[in-house]
Amino acid sequence: MAEPTEPSIESSPAPVAAPALLVQRLTKSYEGALAVQDLSFQVARGEILGVVGPNGAGKTTTLRSVTGILPLQQGVVRIDGIDLVQDEARAKHALAWIPDDPQPFDSLTVIEHLEFTAALYGVKDWKALAGDLLARFELTEKRQALGGELSRGMRQKLAFCCAWLHQPAVVLMDEPLTGLDPRGIRSAKEAIRALARSGTAVVLSSHLLELIEELAGRILILDRGRKVFEGTLAEARATLGAGGDQSLEELFLSVTSEPNVGGPR
């Protein structure tokens, strides 16, 4: 009788890496009105997830809940494997957040913002990286400008620099190109791609559907706080459209309702 053979290492399935961001059954309400309902999704390391939806779909509420700005009412959020509720400090240390209208400290200079960020996240030897970031986002000449003196576009670029500095596992962005000129938009796109290539998971929320179509590997479509689709553009065309080569805009309009202007974002 032949003895059983041990399974070879080569034939064993490779371990599945945990997602950089895991959201399970997230629910958020304001005064009894549901802004986000039973929402689950995940983002892998090195992936760009585009989040789209009409006004009032719950995009900003979702991102602010994931960052911990809004307290979790129901659901689970894990950032780089760390539970946001059980270990909030460590979870937040692994992420960066770029809101749609960053508000730097009025009395700190651009370079002082980076120094403060480095101290906050324990980044050593930060000056060389800060210099590279200032050059990438065309802020070198503004390094001594006060936060209160910066234009909307300059504030956006400073937020990019601060978010990139500690090399987080997850970066969440809400309308990150608002206020940027064409050169700044091009630089930001290249920087977002490079960030993902470095292994960071990127969540990008925007009404600019062409931007999402250009940058995102997968798409999450929200409507009135619910997920109506999650997957690649090709999968969206196969499941939501009639096949062919519909744009994200055409698919978006076919599956979402009129904007809920008065509701949560």
Residue, then its C-alpha position, 0 to 999 in steps of 0.5 A: m500500500a502506497e504511503p500518502t504523500e505530503p502536498s508540495i509547497e509549490s501546489s499550495p495556494a498562495p496566501v491572500a493578502a488582507p486588504a489595506l482598507l476593509v469596510q463592512r456594513l457601514t451605516k450612518s444616519y442623521e436625525g433618523a435619516l439614513a445617509v449610508q446604509d449597509l455599505s461594504f467594500q474593500v481596497a487592496r494595496g496599490e489599488i485606486l478605487g473611484v467613488v462616485g454618486p450624485n449629490g446626497a449619495g453619501k460619498t463624503t459621509t462614507l469617507r469621513s466615517v472611514t477616517g474617524i472624523l464621524p464616529l461609527q454608528q454601525g459597521v466595521v472599518r479596518i485600516d491596514g488590518i487595524d480596527l478603527v474603533q478598537d485601536e483608533a490611534r494606530a488605525k489613523h496613523a496608517l491613513a491620510w485624508i485630503p478633504d475637498d477644501p483643506q484648511p491649513f493653520d493660518s499661522l504656520t508656514v508651508i514648511e512648518h506644516l510639513e515639520f508638524t506632520a512629520a512630528l505627528y507621525g514620527v517621520k525621521d529624516w523628513k526634510a529631504l522627502a519634504g523638499d521632494l514633495l514641495a518640488r513635485f507640487e510646485l510649492t518650493e517658492k512658497r515654503q515660507a508662506l503662511g497657511g492663511e496666505l495660500s490660494r485654494g489650489m495652493r492649499q490643495k497642494l499642501a494637503f497632498c504634501c502632508a498626506w504623502l509625507h508619512q507614506p500611509a497605507v491608505v489615502l482617502m481623497d474627496e474632490p482632490l483636484t478642486g482649485l488646481d490649474p491644468r498644470g497642477i491637475r496633471s502633476a496631481k494625477e501623476a502623483i496619485r498614480a505613483l502613490a498607488r504604484s508604491g503600494t498605497a491604497v487610494v480612495l478617490s471620490s469625485h464628480l469628475l467622472e472622466l478623472i475616475e475613469e482615467l485613474a481608478g482600477r475599480i469603481l464604487i457607485l453609490d446612490r442614496g446611501r446604498k451601493v449600486f455597483e462595485g467593480t471594474l469599468a469593464e464589469a460595469r459595462a457588462t452588468l449595467g449597460a448593454g455591452g459595448d464601450q459606454s463611458l462611465e458617465e453613461l453608466f452612471l446616469s443609467v443607474t443613479s437617481e436625481p441628485n438629493v441636493g438637500g441630503p448628506r453628501 
